[in-house]
Amino acid sequence: TDEAGVAEALGLVRAQHGPIGALLHLLPLASDAAGDEIDPAGWKKRLDLEVRGLFLLARAVQADLREAGPGGVLLAATAMGGAYGLDLPSSQPFFPGHGGLTGLIKTIAREWPRTRCKAIDFDAASSPAGRAALLLQEMAAADDEVEIGYRDSRRLAVRPLPAALAGEAAARLVPDSSWVILVTGGARGITAEIAHELA
């Protein structure tokens, strides 16, 4: 979770092995504690380790993965039931913070189109050996799927599909010159586009 520590660790790896061609984030598979079993401090610690840690690592290896070209891989593994928690019974616990990892991987996949980015979700009951085999399989997969889940040996791809909005459309706000708008964020240019549209 420390930028300097990440840089130091990656520097050691590069010194011994050269440029980094793949980053596999498996830390989320190390803990089985569900979100409702963790106190607020534990939630923050786990999010820092699993989500912020991946963000810092990905940012630090970006140039290496770009150099690797189409062979560069960024992969994160989660345990939300094999379908990203979409259809789990309420009795089966999982850590909802893993959804942040998936969102981060999907964002990076859009921003780094030459790097193969994948979020792989597993059933909590799957074996470590089975997970390892499937992760290796996904690293070599030639498809463009970003969100993959596994239930037993069944491979599931989660894809967004356009759909009509149900119900009445919300009233459209019409800004005028008296409005004051605070716009935050925007490391990659989207903030400027939104601010321009508002202006």
C-alpha positions in Angstrom: 0.0 0.0 0.0 3.1 2.2 0.0 4.2 3.8 -3.3 7.9 3.8 -2.2 7.7 0.2 -1.1 6.1 -0.8 -4.4 8.8 0.9 -6.3 11.5 -0.8 -4.2 10.0 -4.2 -4.6 9.6 -3.8 -8.4 13.1 -2.5 -8.7 14.5 -5.7 -7.1 12.4 -7.8 -9.5 13.6 -5.9 -12.5 17.3 -6.0 -11.3 17.1 -9.8 -11.0 14.8 -10.7 -13.9 14.5 -7.8 -16.2 11.3 -6.0 -17.4 8.0 -7.2 -16.0 5.8 -8.9 -18.6 2.8 -9.8 -16.4 1.2 -8.9 -13.2 -1.0 -11.4 -11.5 -2.9 -10.1 -8.4 -3.8 -13.1 -6.3 -3.9 -11.6 -2.8 -7.8 -11.4 -2.8 -7.8 -15.3 -2.8 -5.8 -15.4 0.5 -8.6 -14.5 2.8 -12.1 -16.0 3.2 -13.6 -13.5 5.6 -16.8 -12.1 4.3 -17.5 -8.3 4.4 -20.0 -8.5 7.2 -17.4 -10.3 9.4 -14.9 -7.4 9.2 -14.9 -4.3 11.4 -14.5 -0.9 9.6 -10.8 -0.8 10.2 -10.5 -4.3 8.8 -12.5 -3.2 5.7 -10.1 -0.3 5.1 -7.0 -2.4 5.6 -8.3 -5.1 3.2 -9.3 -2.5 0.6 -6.0 -0.8 0.9 -4.1 -4.1 0.4 -6.2 -5.6 -2.3 -7.5 -2.6 -4.4 -5.1 0.2 -3.7 -2.2 -2.2 -3.8 -3.2 -3.4 -7.2 -3.6 0.2 -8.4 -0.1 1.1 -7.2 1.4 -2.0 -8.7 -0.4 -1.5 -12.1 0.7 2.1 -12.3 4.3 1.1 -11.5 4.4 -1.6 -14.2 2.6 0.3 -16.9 5.7 1.1 -18.9 6.9 -2.6 -18.6 3.5 -3.9 -19.8 3.4 -1.4 -22.7 6.9 -2.6 -23.7 5.7 -6.2 -23.6 3.1 -5.3 -26.3 0.3 -7.8 -26.8 2.1 -10.3 -24.6 1.7 -8.1 -21.5 -0.8 -9.4 -19.0 -2.6 -7.8 -16.0 -4.8 -10.3 -14.2 -6.7 -10.1 -10.8 -8.4 -13.0 -9.2 -11.4 -12.7 -6.8 -13.7 -15.1 -5.0 -17.2 -13.8 -5.3 -18.9 -17.0 -6.3 -17.8 -17.4 -9.9 -20.2 -14.8 -11.3 -19.1 -11.7 -9.5 -21.7 -12.1 -6.8 -24.5 -11.5 -9.3 -26.5 -14.7 -8.4 -25.2 -15.9 -5.1 -27.8 -16.9 -2.4 -27.8 -14.5 0.5 -26.4 -17.2 2.8 -23.2 -17.5 0.8 -20.8 -14.7 2.0 -18.2 -12.9 0.0 -16.2 -9.7 0.3 -17.9 -7.0 -1.7 -14.7 -5.0 -2.0 -13.6 -7.4 -4.7 -16.0 -5.5 -6.9 -13.6 -2.6 -6.8 -10.8 -4.8 -8.2 -13.0 -5.8 -11.1 -13.9 -2.2 -11.8 -10.2 -1.3 -11.7 -9.3 -4.0 -14.2 -12.1 -3.1 -16.5 -10.9 0.6 -16.5 -7.3 -0.4 -17.1 -8.4 -2.6 -20.0 -10.0 0.4 -21.6 -7.0 2.6 -21.1 -4.3 0.0 -22.0 -5.8 -1.7 -25.1 -2.5 -3.5 -25.9 -2.3 -5.2 -22.5 -4.5 -8.3 -21.9 -6.4 -7.4 -18.8 -8.6 -9.9 -17.0 -10.6 -10.2 -13.8 -11.2 -13.8 -12.9 -13.8 -14.7 -10.3 -13.9 -18.1 -8.6 -16.3 -20.0 -6.4 -15.0 -19.9 -2.8 -15.1 -23.7 -2.7 -12.8 -24.2 -5.7 -9.4 -25.7 -5.0 -6.1 -23.8 -5.2 -4.7 -26.2 -7.8 -7.9 -25.9 -9.9 -7.7 -22.1 -9.7 -4.0 -22.1 -10.7 -4.7 -24.2 -13.8 -7.6 -21.9 -14.8 -5.5 -18.8 -14.2 -2.8 -20.1 -16.5 -5.4 -21.0 -19.1 -6.8 -17.4 -18.9 -3.3 -15.9 -19.3 -3.0 -17.8 -22.6 -6.5 -17.2 -23.8 -6.7 -15.3 -27.1 -10.2 -13.8 -26.6 -10.9 -10.2 -25.5 -13.1 -11.1 -22.5 -12.2 -9.0 -19.5 -14.6 -10.4 -16.8 -14.5 -14.2 -16.6 -16.0 -16.4 -13.8 -15.6 -20.1 -13.1 -18.2 -22.3 -11.4 -16.6 -25.7 -11.2 -15.2 -26.1 -14.7 -17.9 -23.9 -16.3 -16.5 -20.7 -17.8 -18.8 -17.7 -17.6 -18.3 -14.4 -19.4 -19.9 -11.3 -17.9 -20.7 -8.7 -20.6 -22.7 -5.4 -20.4 -25.6 -5.3 -22.8 -27.5 -2.1 -23.8 -31.0 -2.1 -22.5 -33.9 0.4 -22.5 -34.5 2.4 -19.4 -37.7 1.4 -17.6 -40.2 4.0 -16.4 -40.4 7.7 -17.0 -37.3 9.7 -17.9 -36.0 11.9 -15.1 -36.5 15.6 -15.5 -33.5 17.1 -17.3 -31.6 19.8 -15.5 -30.8 22.9 -17.5 -27.7 24.7 -16.1 -27.6 28.4 -16.4 -24.9 31.1 -15.8 -25.8 31.4 -12.1 -24.7 27.8 -11.4 -21.4 27.0 -9.6 -20.2 23.5 -10.4 -17.2 21.8 -8.7 -15.7 19.1 -11.0 -13.1 16.7 -9.5 -11.0 13.8 -10.8 -9.9 13.3 -14.3 -6.5 11.8 -14.6 -7.1 10.8 -18.2 -9.1 13.7 -19.7 -12.8 12.7 -19.0 -13.1 15.6 -16.5 -12.3 18.1 -19.2 -14.8 16.6 -21.6 -17.6 16.7 -19.0 -16.7 20.2 -17.9 -16.7 21.3 -21.6 -20.2 19.7 -22.0 -21.5 21.5 -18.9 -20.1 24.8 -20.1 
